[in-house]
Amino acid sequence: DAVDAAGPCYARAICQEKLFANEDYFMQIDSHMRCRRSWDSYLIEQLEAMKGDKTMLTAYPSGYELPNKIPNETRGTLLV
């Protein structure tokens, strides 16, 4: 029932708590995201280039418009 919904932040927290099992990598995205070719290798390379054991990559992605209308500038703002 929608009245009982606690929102997306609560749902994400539950997923992190219940589903994470000490994997080497953890990625959380929205359903309306696009990924570039070899996105996983690219992100692992970015993580490995950082110093420290608690590195987090985060970004504000480009907008998403159907049907596959990709803007000229597709790089998100990378916050490290």
N, C-alpha and C positions, 0 to 999 in steps of 0.2 A: 504494500500500500504506500503510495507517494507521501502520505502524511507522516509515515514512520521513517522516511529517508533521512539519512544524516549527511548526505552530500558527498561529492567526489573526493575530497581530502580525507574524510573518514574511510571511505572505501579503499583508497590507495594505502592508507596506513595499515588496514587489515590485511591487504595483499602482501605488503612488505613483512608484516609480522608472521603471517601464516604460510606464505609460499617461499620465502627466501630460505635457502638451506646451505649457506656458506659457499655459493658459487663464486668463481673467480671474478665474474662480471655481473652487474645488475643494471638493466636499462628500463626506464619507465617512460612511456610516450603516450600521447593521446591517440585516439582512433583515426584522426584525420591528418596524420603525419605522412610525409613522403620520405623515402630513404634513397640515397644515391647508390649507385653500384658499389659493391664492396664496402658498404657502410660499416660493417662489423670490423673488418681489418683496419679501416681508416680510424675508427674510434679507439681500437686497441693500440694502434701506433701513437695516437695523441696521448693516451693515458701513460704509455711507457716512456714518452718524452718528458713527462712531468717528474719532479722529484718529490718523494714522500710516499707514505703508505696509506694516506687517507685522501687521495686525489678524487675530485669530482668534476666531471665535465657537465656543463649546463648551457643551454642556449635558448634564445627566443627565436623560434623558427619563422620562416617565410609563411605567408598566408597560403591557404589551400582553396583552389577554385576548380570546380568540375566544368567540363570534362577534360582533365589533364591540361589545364591552362597553366603553364609554368612561367612565372615572371622572368625577365632577363636576369635579374639579380636573385640568385637562389641560395646564396650563402646566408645562413642565420647569423645572428650576433653571438659570437663565441665568448662566453664568460668563463674564465679559468680562475 
